[in-house]
Amino acid sequence: MSEDTVKTEVVTENTPIEYTDYRPPVDIYENDGSMKIYMDMPGVSNENISVDVEDQILTVIGDSELKDEGRAVRFKRRFSISKEVNVSGIRAKIKDGVLEMVLPKAESAKVHKIKVSTE
């Protein structure tokens, strides 16, 4: 886990839960039509994760079942995204502790091939 930690506290109905925040490692790939982000988030289920976009900032927060010195582990990451991303088309899924997000490019940002004629 990253050394970049911040301690936060969330109060539930009966018992306060103390969290240790971690900035998980990511892999980012880009092709002609989209970008893919893979983020390691061990112990996080789809019920305990949120993915939001506001003002061109993609925010991911996932609460893990893991503990660090008695505190629950929370993964957090923020990304500035281009206006060339089709925000309404973003998809995310988590499997085996890895979050995969697909950020499709807007049509105007895709590579367009121009046919060259001989006439």
Backbone as CSV, one residue per row, in Angstrom:
resi,resn,N_x,N_y,N_z,CA_x,CA_y,CA_z,C_x,C_y,C_z
1,MET,0.829,-1.172,0.000,0.000,0.000,0.000,0.878,1.241,0.000
2,SER,0.343,2.298,-0.467,1.079,3.545,-0.590,1.425,4.118,0.768
3,GLU,2.548,4.818,0.822,2.935,5.494,2.051,2.141,6.773,2.254
4,ASP,1.439,7.207,1.254,0.669,8.437,1.280,-0.654,8.170,1.990
5,THR,-0.690,8.278,3.340,-1.891,7.952,4.092,-2.425,9.168,4.826
6,VAL,-3.724,9.168,4.994,-4.404,10.217,5.738,-5.421,9.517,6.622
7,LYS,-5.554,9.941,7.855,-6.517,9.329,8.752,-7.797,10.160,8.751
8,THR,-8.935,9.482,8.527,-10.231,10.146,8.569,-11.140,9.333,9.474
9,GLU,-12.250,9.907,9.866,-13.177,9.208,10.745,-14.584,9.375,10.208
10,VAL,-15.337,8.271,10.195,-16.725,8.284,9.775,-17.547,7.745,10.933
11,VAL,-18.628,8.419,11.270,-19.466,7.982,12.375,-20.669,7.248,11.803
12,THR,-20.878,6.018,12.263,-22.054,5.257,11.862,-23.100,5.406,12.958
13,GLU,-24.180,4.651,12.867,-25.259,4.783,13.839,-24.772,4.609,15.274
14,ASN,-23.963,3.583,15.528,-23.569,3.280,16.898,-22.093,3.493,17.184
15,THR,-21.267,3.131,16.238,-19.842,3.121,16.495,-19.098,3.928,15.441
16,PRO,-18.195,4.824,15.878,-17.385,5.530,14.873,-16.385,4.566,14.244
17,ILE,-16.198,4.695,12.937,-15.228,3.877,12.222,-14.078,4.783,11.823
18,GLU,-12.883,4.416,12.215,-11.708,5.176,11.807,-11.135,4.549,10.553
19,TYR,-10.838,5.396,9.569,-10.300,4.932,8.299,-8.867,5.420,8.131
20,THR,-8.072,4.603,7.478,-6.775,5.020,6.980,-6.908,5.069,5.467
21,ASP,-6.649,6.241,4.882,-6.795,6.430,3.440,-5.512,6.059,2.721
22,TYR,-5.667,5.298,1.636,-4.533,4.915,0.794,-4.789,5.365,-0.635
23,ARG,-3.733,5.736,-1.294,-3.780,6.107,-2.712,-3.310,4.884,-3.505
24,PRO,-4.250,4.119,-4.066,-3.876,2.857,-4.721,-3.131,3.065,-6.033
25,PRO,-2.263,2.106,-6.388,-1.576,2.186,-7.682,-2.562,1.978,-8.830
26,VAL,-2.252,2.585,-9.976,-3.104,2.465,-11.153,-2.266,2.196,-12.395
27,ASP,-2.899,1.609,-13.378,-2.352,1.471,-14.727,-3.351,2.152,-15.651
28,ILE,-2.847,2.986,-16.565,-3.712,3.710,-17.497,-3.269,3.398,-18.917
29,TYR,-4.236,2.996,-19.738,-3.974,2.675,-21.140,-4.918,3.497,-22.003
30,GLU,-4.439,3.854,-23.198,-5.260,4.623,-24.119,-5.198,4.004,-25.503
31,ASN,-6.346,3.963,-26.168,-6.380,3.556,-27.577,-7.176,4.621,-28.334
32,ASP,-7.497,4.356,-29.574,-8.185,5.356,-30.395,-9.548,5.754,-29.848
33,GLY,-10.254,4.827,-29.210,-11.626,5.105,-28.804,-11.866,5.344,-27.328
34,SER,-10.888,4.987,-26.472,-11.142,5.126,-25.042,-9.848,5.067,-24.238
35,MET,-10.000,5.327,-22.956,-8.916,5.122,-21.996,-9.412,4.103,-20.991
36,LYS,-8.503,3.282,-20.490,-8.835,2.317,-19.443,-7.947,2.585,-18.244
37,ILE,-8.563,2.565,-17.073,-7.836,2.739,-15.823,-8.066,1.485,-14.989
38,TYR,-6.980,0.872,-14.543,-7.039,-0.285,-13.656,-6.480,0.147,-12.304
39,MET,-7.243,-0.090,-11.242,-6.844,0.350,-9.917,-6.935,-0.819,-8.941
40,ASP,-5.851,-1.061,-8.199,-5.834,-2.116,-7.195,-6.605,-1.669,-5.965
41,MET,-7.655,-2.423,-5.620,-8.486,-2.096,-4.460,-8.871,-3.390,-3.732
42,PRO,-7.896,-4.075,-3.128,-8.193,-5.353,-2.481,-9.195,-5.202,-1.337
43,GLY,-10.113,-6.165,-1.254,-11.096,-6.172,-0.183,-12.274,-5.246,-0.387
44,VAL,-12.379,-4.608,-1.552,-13.483,-3.680,-1.830,-14.524,-4.393,-2.689
45,SER,-15.788,-4.318,-2.275,-16.873,-4.900,-3.071,-17.591,-3.773,-3.816
46,ASN,-18.412,-4.145,-4.780,-19.106,-3.120,-5.574,-20.094,-2.313,-4.727
47,GLU,-20.532,-2.838,-3.587,-21.435,-2.098,-2.710,-20.697,-0.999,-1.940
48,ASN,-19.374,-1.112,-1.814,-18.595,-0.177,-1.004,-17.680,0.715,-1.831
49,ILE,-18.091,1.007,-3.056,-17.264,1.828,-3.931,-18.127,2.903,-4.583
50,SER,-17.532,4.089,-4.760,-18.243,5.135,-5.497,-17.300,5.714,-6.540
51,VAL,-17.859,5.977,-7.704,-17.132,6.594,-8.822,-17.980,7.776,-9.270
52,ASP,-17.408,8.981,-9.173,-18.145,10.200,-9.500,-17.297,11.100,-10.384
53,VAL,-17.969,11.906,-11.205,-17.290,12.942,-11.992,-17.990,14.261,-11.712
54,GLU,-17.179,15.250,-11.326,-17.691,16.598,-11.113,-16.613,17.589,-11.533
55,ASP,-16.983,18.536,-12.381,-16.055,19.558,-12.862,-14.770,18.954,-13.442
56,GLN,-14.940,17.928,-14.264,-13.821,17.253,-14.949,-12.858,16.564,-13.981
57,ILE,-13.323,16.244,-12.758,-12.526,15.482,-11.793,-13.239,14.156,-11.553
58,LEU,-12.529,13.048,-11.849,-13.028,11.703,-11.604,-12.546,11.294,-10.215
59,THR,-13.479,10.983,-9.317,-13.146,10.615,-7.942,-13.595,9.186,-7.687
60,VAL,-12.690,8.379,-7.137,-12.979,6.987,-6.794,-12.694,6.806,-5.310
61,ILE,-13.674,6.275,-4.581,-13.508,5.978,-3.160,-14.046,4.578,-2.917
62,GLY,-13.240,3.736,-2.272,-13.668,2.382,-1.961,-13.285,1.993,-0.547
63,ASP,-14.256,1.517,0.227,-14.009,1.062,1.586,-13.725,-0.429,1.564
64,SER,-12.580,-0.802,2.105,-12.106,-2.179,2.064,-12.430,-2.917,3.361
65,GLU,-12.409,-4.236,3.276,-12.537,-5.080,4.459,-11.199,-5.205,5.187
66,LEU,-10.122,-4.704,4.575,-8.793,-4.800,5.179,-8.669,-3.846,6.361
67,LYS,-7.753,-4.170,7.270,-7.463,-3.325,8.426,-5.991,-2.947,8.412
68,ASP,-5.695,-1.752,8.936,-4.324,-1.273,9.098,-4.233,-0.672,10.495
69,GLU,-3.506,-1.329,11.367,-3.370,-0.894,12.763,-4.734,-0.675,13.405
70,GLY,-5.656,-1.591,13.160,-6.986,-1.528,13.751,-7.963,-0.610,13.047
71,ARG,-7.528,0.088,12.031,-8.410,0.997,11.290,-8.807,0.366,9.964
72,ALA,-10.027,0.674,9.535,-10.480,0.202,8.231,-9.693,0.932,7.143
73,VAL,-9.500,0.264,6.016,-8.747,0.839,4.904,-9.725,1.426,3.887
74,ARG,-9.460,2.677,3.493,-10.250,3.351,2.454,-9.290,3.741,1.336
75,PHE,-9.641,3.332,0.101,-8.849,3.698,-1.066,-9.472,4.932,-1.706
76,LYS,-8.632,5.929,-2.032,-9.119,7.157,-2.671,-8.171,7.551,-3.780
77,ARG,-8.760,7.975,-4.884,-7.949,8.482,-6.003,-8.764,9.499,-6.762
78,ARG,-8.121,10.565,-7.232,-8.774,11.591,-8.051,-7.950,11.794,-9.317
79,PHE,-8.665,11.999,-10.435,-8.023,12.209,-11.728,-8.656,13.400,-12.417
80,SER,-7.853,14.259,-12.987,-8.362,15.297,-13.885,-8.586,14.634,-15.231
81,ILE,-9.783,14.809,-15.782,-10.057,14.192,-17.074,-10.345,15.280,-18.103
82,SER,-10.002,14.973,-19.324,-10.165,15.897,-20.440,-11.636,16.060,-20.795
83,LYS,-11.953,17.185,-21.405,-13.308,17.388,-21.910,-13.584,16.479,-23.101
84,GLU,-12.548,15.813,-23.590,-12.707,14.876,-24.701,-13.263,13.529,-24.243
85,VAL,-13.459,13.351,-22.930,-14.036,12.114,-22.407,-15.554,12.243,-22.402
86,ASN,-16.220,11.217,-22.898,-17.681,11.154,-22.880,-18.096,10.687,-21.483
87,VAL,-18.328,11.631,-20.576,-18.580,11.321,-19.166,-19.783,10.402,-18.988
88,SER,-20.829,10.594,-19.756,-22.034,9.770,-19.605,-21.801,8.325,-20.033
89,GLY,-20.706,8.051,-20.737,-20.417,6.696,-21.183,-19.416,5.944,-20.317
90,ILE,-18.949,6.543,-19.227,-17.959,5.887,-18.363,-18.578,4.649,-17.729
91,ARG,-17.821,3.553,-17.763,-18.249,2.284,-17.156,-17.201,1.843,-16.143
92,ALA,-17.648,1.176,-15.084,-16.722,0.679,-14.069,-17.193,-0.681,-13.577
93,LYS,-16.216,-1.567,-13.317,-16.538,-2.862,-12.708,-15.355,-3.268,-11.840
94,ILE,-15.653,-4.012,-10.789,-14.587,-4.490,-9.907,-14.637,-6.008,-9.866
95,LYS,-13.469,-6.609,-9.969,-13.369,-8.062,-9.943,-12.014,-8.433,-9.356
96,ASP,-12.024,-9.328,-8.388,-10.799,-9.826,-7.761,-9.910,-8.693,-7.249
97,GLY,-10.533,-7.648,-6.686,-9.776,-6.547,-6.093,-9.199,-5.554,-7.073
98,VAL,-9.596,-5.644,-8.339,-9.111,-4.691,-9.342,-10.316,-3.978,-9.960
99,LEU,-10.317,-2.654,-9.849,-11.356,-1.837,-10.468,-10.920,-1.515,-11.883
100,GLU,-11.797,-1.774,-12.846,-11.544,-1.414,-14.242,-12.539,-0.346,-14.642
101,MET,-12.030,0.789,-15.100,-12.892,1.861,-15.589,-12.571,2.106,-17.058
102,VAL,-13.616,2.251,-17.857,-13.466,2.561,-19.270,-14.030,3.955,-19.481
103,LEU,-13.179,4.847,-19.980,-13.562,6.229,-20.244,-13.577,6.429,-21.753
104,PRO,-14.767,6.348,-22.372,-14.835,6.505,-23.835,-14.556,7.942,-24.245
105,LYS,-13.907,8.072,-25.383,-13.639,9.408,-25.915,-14.875,9.914,-26.644
106,ALA,-15.064,11.219,-26.597,-16.134,11.844,-27.366,-15.834,11.654,-28.847
107,GLU,-16.846,11.661,-29.664,-16.668,11.432,-31.107,-15.668,12.416,-31.704
108,SER,-15.688,13.651,-31.248,-14.775,14.664,-31.799,-13.306,14.391,-31.448
109,ALA,-13.063,13.587,-30.417,-11.688,13.309,-29.995,-11.107,12.059,-30.652
110,LYS,-11.946,11.282,-31.327,-11.478,10.045,-31.955,-10.728,10.355,-33.240
111,VAL,-9.836,9.452,-33.571,-9.083,9.588,-34.815,-9.995,9.256,-35.979
112,HIS,-10.030,10.138,-36.948,-10.858,9.923,-38.146,-9.924,9.747,-39.342
113,LYS,-10.114,8.662,-40.049,-9.323,8.394,-41.246,-9.940,9.094,-42.436
114,ILE,-9.109,9.737,-43.224,-9.563,10.432,-44.416,-9.071,9.634,-45.617
115,LYS,-9.986,9.260,-46.467,-9.623,8.520,-47.669,-9.048,9.497,-48.692
116,VAL,-7.917,9.141,-49.248,-7.261,9.993,-50.257,-7.501,9.345,-51.620
117,SER,-8.044,10.126,-52.536,-8.318,9.582,-53.873,-7.208,9.998,-54.825
118,THR,-7.176,9.365,-55.970,-6.164,9.683,-56.984,-6.713,10.667,-58.017
119,GLU,-7.943,11.012,-57.938,-8.535,11.936,-58.903,-8.748,13.299,-58.327
